[in-house]
């Protein structure tokens, strides 16, 4: 993320179902028509995203410790991403420009097919500052966009819209690469881009969950995804105008995106709903040498990577893809101090066809004075136990977390239980709520 700052003053407009992402819709339908179901967005493997980050880290280490514009590490980063996309069947274009006396590069990747007059684009900047490897800023966004593009290839996706991905150079010098791309697009080509999604810093170590409030349709898409996880979001303000969506927005193209926070300080209220540490920056290593592989929160990176794919699949299909069906228990259940027995909170699931998915989501909200005492299990209707949390987290309080469980061997319908046991003395709490999403 670059250093220049501008602030948004416009209020959020209402979300319209027939918004900017609808293709030409008929004025009326004479009779009901069978419509193919929209393809299901994939669960992006966190291990794959982190493997890309490891490669970017190695590239930086082998090239003076950074991946900055005009340095060998940046060109090597571009070559790595391009190689992956070429092998996956994308049509790639390397666009060059000059800034500060050095050659810069943008990488554009087009997925074959889709309406060429309605282009959905997603992008991220690939350069780092000179002081470090830039693993969160912005290896995180670049790796998630890359892995989503590769997931498009693995799925053989045939969306309604034409999909295009971009990795920008010299963002840290003032959005140079993305400005160059937008400014050199003919007016007719700009008009074909129905939306641009930006992902800059999505794995911050003390993360927040921020959604751009620019285009209401894109904004609502991301909010729908997080609502399905039971995670509250906030409007993104810290990075407004400081990343590569700004040139697209200035050109009149609808924009949106995600952000997990930079050097602003997490408040107590934000820590209460998201976890983490209040009074501390979302990313204490922002633009510093310590922005390394250890400067990533895996949970935030996993959730946000899945959200990238959710948006591409949903908006690319021009058909809303609803979040999975959810069931919730909000009744407080006291968790007695050790050595008392475990307690359970039940949810009765009905109306779900077949087995639970391999990506069953379990949202847990437990208020407790020492989460390192807790063992938390999901118990399936047949008694099968899936451990979610086993005395980790140390002396921190509360457990507010989303877990992904491969429960594909379980019939979805029936009584599921969240089972919680306090395993050490002197700390107490209660199950505030929990939710299971299929």
C-alpha positions as CSV (number, residue, x, y, z in Angstrom):
1,X,0.0,0.0,0.0
2,X,1.4,3.4,-0.9
3,X,1.8,6.3,1.5
4,X,-0.4,9.0,0.0
5,X,-3.8,9.4,1.7
6,X,-7.2,10.7,0.6
7,X,-10.5,10.3,2.5
8,X,-13.9,9.3,1.4
9,X,-16.9,11.5,2.4
10,X,-19.7,10.0,0.3
11,X,-22.3,7.9,2.2
12,X,-22.9,4.3,1.2
13,X,-25.7,4.0,-1.3
14,X,-28.4,1.3,-1.0
15,X,-27.6,-2.1,-2.5
16,X,-29.6,-2.8,-5.6
17,X,-30.2,-6.4,-6.7
18,X,-30.2,-5.3,-10.3
19,X,-27.1,-3.2,-9.9
20,X,-24.1,-2.6,-12.0
21,X,-23.2,-6.2,-12.3
22,X,-26.4,-7.4,-14.0
23,X,-26.0,-8.1,-17.6
24,X,-28.8,-7.0,-19.9
25,X,-31.9,-8.3,-18.2
26,X,-35.2,-8.9,-20.0
27,X,-38.0,-6.5,-19.1
28,X,-40.4,-9.4,-18.4
29,X,-40.6,-13.1,-18.5
30,X,-43.5,-14.8,-20.2
31,X,-43.1,-18.0,-18.3
32,X,-40.8,-19.5,-15.7
33,X,-37.5,-20.6,-17.2
34,X,-35.1,-23.2,-16.0
35,X,-31.9,-21.5,-14.9
36,X,-28.6,-23.4,-14.3
37,X,-27.4,-23.1,-10.8
38,X,-24.4,-20.8,-10.3
39,X,-21.2,-22.7,-9.7
40,X,-20.2,-23.1,-6.1
41,X,-17.2,-20.9,-5.1
42,X,-14.3,-23.0,-4.0
43,X,-12.5,-23.1,-0.6
44,X,-9.1,-21.7,-1.5
45,X,-6.4,-23.9,0.1
46,X,-4.5,-21.8,2.6
47,X,-1.4,-24.0,2.1
48,X,-1.3,-23.0,-1.6
49,X,-1.5,-19.3,-0.8
50,X,1.2,-19.6,1.8
51,X,3.4,-21.6,-0.7
52,X,3.2,-18.5,-3.0
53,X,4.2,-16.3,-0.1
54,X,7.2,-18.6,0.6
55,X,8.3,-18.2,-3.0
56,X,8.0,-14.5,-2.8
57,X,10.0,-14.5,0.5
58,X,12.8,-16.6,-1.2
59,X,12.8,-14.3,-4.2
60,X,13.3,-11.3,-1.9
61,X,16.1,-13.1,0.1
62,X,17.9,-13.9,-3.1
63,X,17.7,-10.4,-4.4
64,X,18.8,-7.9,-1.8
65,X,16.0,-8.5,0.7
66,X,13.1,-6.8,-1.2
67,X,10.9,-7.0,-4.3
68,X,10.7,-3.2,-5.0
69,X,10.2,-1.4,-8.3
70,X,13.3,-1.4,-10.4
71,X,15.0,-4.1,-8.4
72,X,15.7,-7.7,-9.5
73,X,13.4,-9.1,-6.8
74,X,10.3,-7.4,-8.4
75,X,11.1,-8.8,-11.9
76,X,11.6,-12.2,-10.4
77,X,8.3,-12.0,-8.6
78,X,6.5,-11.1,-11.9
79,X,8.2,-14.0,-13.7
80,X,7.1,-16.4,-10.9
81,X,3.4,-15.3,-11.2
82,X,3.5,-15.3,-15.0
83,X,4.9,-18.8,-15.1
84,X,2.1,-20.2,-12.9
85,X,-0.6,-18.5,-15.0
86,X,0.9,-19.5,-18.4
87,X,1.0,-23.1,-17.2
88,X,-2.7,-22.8,-16.1
89,X,-3.9,-21.7,-19.5
90,X,-4.2,-17.9,-19.1
91,X,-3.3,-15.5,-21.8
92,X,-0.7,-13.2,-20.1
93,X,0.6,-9.8,-21.1
94,X,3.6,-8.1,-19.6
95,X,3.1,-4.4,-19.8
96,X,6.2,-2.2,-19.3
97,X,6.4,1.4,-18.1
98,X,9.1,3.7,-16.8
99,X,9.2,5.3,-13.3
100,X,12.1,6.9,-11.4
101,X,14.4,6.0,-14.2
102,X,13.7,2.2,-14.0
103,X,11.6,-0.1,-16.0
104,X,8.4,-1.3,-14.3
105,X,6.1,-4.2,-15.1
106,X,2.4,-4.9,-14.9
107,X,1.2,-8.4,-15.5
108,X,-2.3,-8.9,-17.0
109,X,-3.9,-12.4,-17.3
110,X,-7.1,-13.1,-19.2
111,X,-9.1,-16.3,-18.8
112,X,-10.6,-17.5,-22.1
113,X,-14.3,-17.1,-22.6
114,X,-17.0,-15.0,-21.1
115,X,-18.6,-11.8,-22.5
116,X,-15.7,-9.6,-23.8
117,X,-17.9,-6.6,-23.4
118,X,-18.4,-7.3,-19.7
119,X,-15.1,-7.7,-17.9
120,X,-14.7,-8.5,-14.2
121,X,-11.2,-7.7,-13.1
122,X,-9.3,-8.4,-9.8
123,X,-5.9,-7.2,-8.9
124,X,-3.2,-6.5,-6.4
125,X,0.2,-4.8,-6.3
126,X,3.2,-7.1,-6.4
127,X,5.9,-4.7,-5.4
128,X,7.3,-4.2,-1.9
129,X,9.0,-1.2,-0.3
130,X,12.8,-1.3,-0.4
131,X,13.1,-2.0,3.3
132,X,11.7,-5.6,3.3
133,X,10.2,-8.5,1.5
134,X,6.6,-7.1,1.7
135,X,4.9,-10.4,2.6
136,X,1.7,-8.9,4.0
137,X,2.1,-5.7,1.9
138,X,1.4,-7.0,-0.6
139,X,2.4,-10.6,-1.0
140,X,-0.8,-11.5,0.8
141,X,-3.1,-9.9,-1.8
142,X,-1.0,-11.0,-4.7
143,X,-0.8,-14.6,-3.5
144,X,-4.6,-14.8,-2.9
145,X,-5.4,-13.4,-6.3
146,X,-2.9,-15.8,-8.0
147,X,-4.4,-18.8,-6.2
148,X,-7.9,-17.7,-7.1
149,X,-6.9,-17.5,-10.7
150,X,-5.4,-20.9,-10.5
151,X,-8.7,-22.2,-8.9
152,X,-10.5,-20.7,-11.9
153,X,-8.3,-22.9,-14.2
154,X,-8.7,-26.0,-12.0
155,X,-12.5,-25.6,-12.1
156,X,-12.6,-25.0,-15.8
157,X,-14.8,-22.1,-14.9
158,X,-17.0,-20.7,-17.6
159,X,-18.4,-17.5,-16.1
160,X,-20.9,-15.2,-17.8
161,X,-18.3,-12.3,-17.6
162,X,-14.8,-12.3,-19.0
163,X,-12.3,-12.7,-16.2
164,X,-9.1,-10.6,-16.1
165,X,-6.5,-10.5,-13.3
166,X,-3.7,-7.9,-12.8
167,X,-0.5,-7.6,-10.7
168,X,0.7,-4.0,-10.5
169,X,4.2,-2.5,-10.3
170,X,5.4,0.6,-8.5
171,X,2.3,0.9,-6.3
172,X,4.5,1.9,-3.4
173,X,5.8,4.9,-5.5
174,X,2.2,6.3,-6.0
175,X,0.1,3.7,-7.8
176,X,2.3,4.1,-10.9
177,X,1.6,0.8,-12.5
178,X,-2.2,0.7,-12.2
179,X,-2.4,4.4,-13.3
180,X,-0.4,3.5,-16.4
181,X,-2.7,0.6,-17.2
182,X,-5.9,2.5,-16.8
183,X,-4.6,5.7,-18.5
184,X,-3.5,3.7,-21.5
185,X,-6.8,1.8,-22.0
186,X,-8.8,3.1,-24.9
187,X,-12.2,4.6,-23.8
188,X,-14.0,1.7,-25.4
189,X,-12.0,-0.8,-23.3
190,X,-12.5,1.0,-20.1
191,X,-16.2,0.9,-20.7
192,X,-16.1,-2.9,-20.9
193,X,-14.8,-3.3,-17.3
194,X,-17.9,-3.8,-15.2
195,X,-15.9,-3.9,-12.0
196,X,-12.5,-4.0,-10.5
197,X,-11.7,-5.8,-7.2
198,X,-8.6,-4.8,-5.2
199,X,-6.8,-6.8,-2.6
200,X,-4.0,-5.0,-0.7
201,X,-2.9,-6.3,2.7
202,X,-5.3,-9.1,3.6
203,X,-3.3,-11.1,6.1
204,X,-2.4,-8.6,8.7
205,X,-1.1,-10.1,12.0
206,X,-3.5,-8.3,14.2
207,X,-6.3,-8.2,11.6
208,X,-9.5,-6.4,11.1
209,X,-12.1,-7.2,8.4
210,X,-12.7,-4.1,6.3
211,X,-14.8,-3.9,3.1
212,X,-14.5,-1.0,0.6
213,X,-17.8,0.9,0.4
214,X,-17.4,2.2,-3.1
215,X,-19.7,0.2,-5.4
216,X,-22.7,-1.1,-3.5
217,X,-23.1,-4.3,-5.4
218,X,-19.5,-5.3,-4.8
219,X,-19.6,-4.2,-1.2
220,X,-22.7,-6.3,-0.6
221,X,-21.2,-9.3,-2.2
222,X,-18.3,-9.3,0.3
223,X,-20.7,-8.5,3.2
224,X,-22.8,-11.5,2.2
225,X,-19.8,-13.7,2.4
226,X,-18.8,-12.5,5.9
227,X,-22.4,-12.6,7.1
228,X,-22.3,-16.3,6.2
229,X,-19.3,-16.7,8.5
230,X,-20.9,-14.7,11.2
231,X,-18.1,-12.1,11.1
232,X,-18.9,-8.4,11.4
233,X,-17.2,-6.1,9.0
234,X,-16.4,-2.4,9.0
235,X,-16.1,0.2,6.2
236,X,-12.6,0.5,5.0
237,X,-11.2,4.0,5.5
238,X,-7.5,3.7,6.3
239,X,-6.4,2.7,2.8
240,X,-9.0,4.7,0.8
241,X,-7.3,6.2,-2.2
242,X,-3.9,4.6,-1.2
243,X,-4.1,1.5,-3.4
244,X,-4.7,0.4,-7.0
245,X,-8.5,0.7,-7.0
246,X,-8.1,4.5,-7.1
247,X,-7.2,4.9,-10.8
248,X,-10.1,2.6,-11.8
249,X,-12.5,4.6,-9.6
250,X,-11.3,7.9,-11.1
251,X,-12.0,6.4,-14.6
252,X,-15.6,5.7,-13.5
253,X,-15.2,2.0,-13.1
254,X,-17.1,0.4,-10.2
255,X,-14.6,-0.8,-7.5
256,X,-14.5,-2.8,-4.3
257,X,-12.2,-4.8,-2.2
258,X,-10.9,-6.1,1.2
259,X,-8.3,-4.9,3.7
260,X,-7.1,-6.3,7.0
261,X,-5.4,-3.1,8.3
262,X,-2.0,-1.4,8.2
263,X,-0.6,1.0,10.8
264,X,-3.8,2.3,12.3
265,X,-4.5,1.1,15.9
266,X,-7.0,-1.6,16.7
267,X,-9.6,-0.4,19.2
268,X,-10.9,-2.3,22.2
269,X,-14.3,-2.6,20.4
270,X,-12.6,-4.1,17.3
271,X,-10.6,-6.5,19.4
272,X,-13.8,-7.6,21.2
273,X,-15.5,-8.6,17.9
274,X,-12.4,-9.8,15.9
275,X,-10.0,-10.9,18.5
276,X,-6.4,-9.8,18.6
277,X,-4.8,-7.0,20.6
278,X,-6.3,-3.6,21.2
279,X,-4.0,-0.6,21.3
280,X,-1.7,-2.2,18.8
281,X,-1.4,-1.6,15.1
282,X,-3.2,-4.0,12.7
283,X,0.3,-4.5,11.2
284,X,3.2,-3.4,13.3
285,X,5.6,-4.3,10.5
286,X,3.9,-2.1,7.9
287,X,6.6,-0.9,5.4
288,X,9.3,-2.4,7.6
289,X,12.0,-5.1,7.4
290,X,9.9,-7.4,9.6
291,X,7.1,-7.8,7.0
292,X,8.2,-11.4,6.6
293,X,6.6,-14.8,6.6
294,X,6.0,-14.5,10.3
295,X,4.0,-11.3,9.7
296,X,0.8,-13.1,8.6
297,X,-2.3,-14.1,10.4
298,X,-3.3,-17.4,8.8
299,X,-7.0,-17.2,9.8
300,X,-7.4,-13.7,8.2
301,X,-5.4,-14.8,5.1
302,X,-7.6,-17.9,4.8
303,X,-10.9,-16.1,5.2
304,X,-10.0,-13.3,2.8
305,X,-8.6,-15.6,0.2
306,X,-11.9,-17.5,0.2
307,X,-13.7,-14.2,0.0
308,X,-11.7,-13.3,-3.2
309,X,-12.9,-16.5,-4.8
310,X,-16.5,-16.0,-3.6
311,X,-16.6,-12.6,-5.2
312,X,-15.1,-13.8,-8.5
313,X,-17.5,-16.7,-8.7
314,X,-20.5,-14.7,-7.7
315,X,-19.9,-11.5,-9.7
316,X,-18.4,-13.4,-12.6
317,X,-21.5,-15.5,-12.9
318,X,-23.7,-12.4,-12.7
319,X,-25.9,-14.5,-10.5
320,X,-25.9,-14.2,-6.7
321,X,-24.4,-17.2,-5.0
322,X,-25.9,-17.4,-1.6
323,X,-23.8,-18.3,1.4
324,X,-24.3,-21.8,2.7
325,X,-27.3,-22.6,4.8
326,X,-26.6,-21.7,8.5
327,X,-28.0,-22.7,11.9
328,X,-27.2,-20.9,15.1
329,X,-27.6,-21.2,18.8
330,X,-27.4,-17.9,20.7
331,X,-28.4,-19.3,24.1
332,X,-25.7,-18.7,26.8
333,X,-24.3,-21.9,28.3
334,X,-22.2,-21.5,31.4
335,X,-18.8,-23.2,31.2
336,X,-17.9,-24.3,34.8
337,X,-14.4,-24.2,36.1
338,X,-12.3,-27.3,36.1
339,X,-12.7,-30.2,37.2
340,X,-16.3,-29.9,36.2
341,X,-17.6,-31.9,33.3
342,X,-17.8,-30.6,29.7
343,X,-21.0,-28.7,28.7
344,X,-22.7,-28.8,25.3
345,X,-24.8,-26.4,23.2
346,X,-27.0,-28.2,20.6
347,X,-28.2,-27.1,17.2
348,X,-30.8,-29.1,15.4
349,X,-30.2,-29.1,11.6
350,X,-33.0,-29.9,9.2
351,X,-33.8,-29.4,5.5
352,X,-30.3,-29.9,4.3
353,X,-29.9,-32.4,1.5
354,X,-27.3,-35.2,1.8
355,X,-24.1,-35.0,3.8
356,X,-22.3,-32.0,5.2
357,X,-19.7,-30.5,2.9
358,X,-15.9,-30.9,3.2
359,X,-15.9,-27.2,4.0
360,X,-18.4,-27.1,6.9
361,X,-17.9,-23.8,8.8
362,X,-18.2,-23.6,12.5
363,X,-18.2,-20.1,14.1
364,X,-17.5,-20.1,17.8
365,X,-18.0,-17.2,20.3
366,X,-17.0,-18.1,23.8
367,X,-16.5,-15.5,26.5
368,X,-13.8,-16.8,28.9
369,X,-11.0,-15.3,31.0
370,X,-8.3,-17.8,29.8
371,X,-8.9,-19.5,26.5
372,X,-5.8,-21.6,27.0
373,X,-7.8,-23.6,29.4
374,X,-10.4,-24.6,26.9
375,X,-10.9,-27.8,24.8
376,X,-13.7,-27.2,22.2
377,X,-15.1,-30.0,20.0
378,X,-17.8,-30.3,17.3
379,X,-19.9,-33.4,17.9
380,X,-21.8,-34.8,14.9
381,X,-25.2,-36.4,15.2
382,X,-23.7,-39.8,15.1
383,X,-21.2,-38.9,17.9
384,X,-18.2,-38.4,15.8
385,X,-15.9,-35.8,17.4
386,X,-14.1,-33.0,15.5
387,X,-11.6,-31.1,17.7
388,X,-11.7,-27.4,17.0
389,X,-9.6,-25.9,19.8
390,X,-7.2,-27.7,22.2
391,X,-5.8,-25.4,24.9
392,X,-4.1,-22.9,22.5
393,X,-4.0,-19.1,22.7
394,X,-2.2,-18.8,26.0
395,X,-3.3,-16.2,28.5
396,X,-5.6,-14.3,26.1
397,X,-9.2,-14.1,26.9
398,X,-12.3,-15.1,24.8
399,X,-12.4,-17.5,21.8
400,X,-14.0,-15.9,18.7
401,X,-13.0,-18.0,15.8
402,X,-14.2,-19.6,12.6
403,X,-13.1,-23.2,11.9
404,X,-13.4,-25.3,8.7
405,X,-14.2,-29.0,9.2
406,X,-14.3,-31.8,6.7
407,X,-17.5,-33.3,7.8
408,X,-18.4,-34.8,4.4
409,X,-18.9,-38.3,6.0
410,X,-21.7,-37.0,8.2
411,X,-25.4,-36.7,7.3
412,X,-26.1,-33.0,7.7
413,X,-29.5,-33.3,9.3
414,X,-29.6,-34.1,13.0
415,X,-28.4,-32.6,16.3
416,X,-24.9,-31.2,16.3
417,X,-23.3,-30.1,19.5
418,X,-20.6,-27.7,20.5
419,X,-18.8,-29.3,23.4
420,X,-16.6,-27.2,25.7
421,X,-14.5,-28.3,28.7
422,X,-12.5,-26.1,31.1
423,X,-9.3,-28.1,31.8
424,X,-7.6,-26.0,34.5
425,X,-8.7,-24.1,37.6
426,X,-9.4,-20.4,38.4
427,X,-11.0,-19.2,35.1
428,X,-14.6,-19.2,34.0
429,X,-16.8,-18.2,31.1
430,X,-19.7,-19.2,28.9
431,X,-20.6,-20.1,25.4
432,X,-22.1,-16.9,24.0
433,X,-23.2,-18.4,20.6
434,X,-22.1,-20.7,17.9
435,X,-23.1,-21.3,14.3
436,X,-22.7,-24.1,11.8
437,X,-22.8,-23.4,8.0
438,X,-23.1,-26.1,5.3
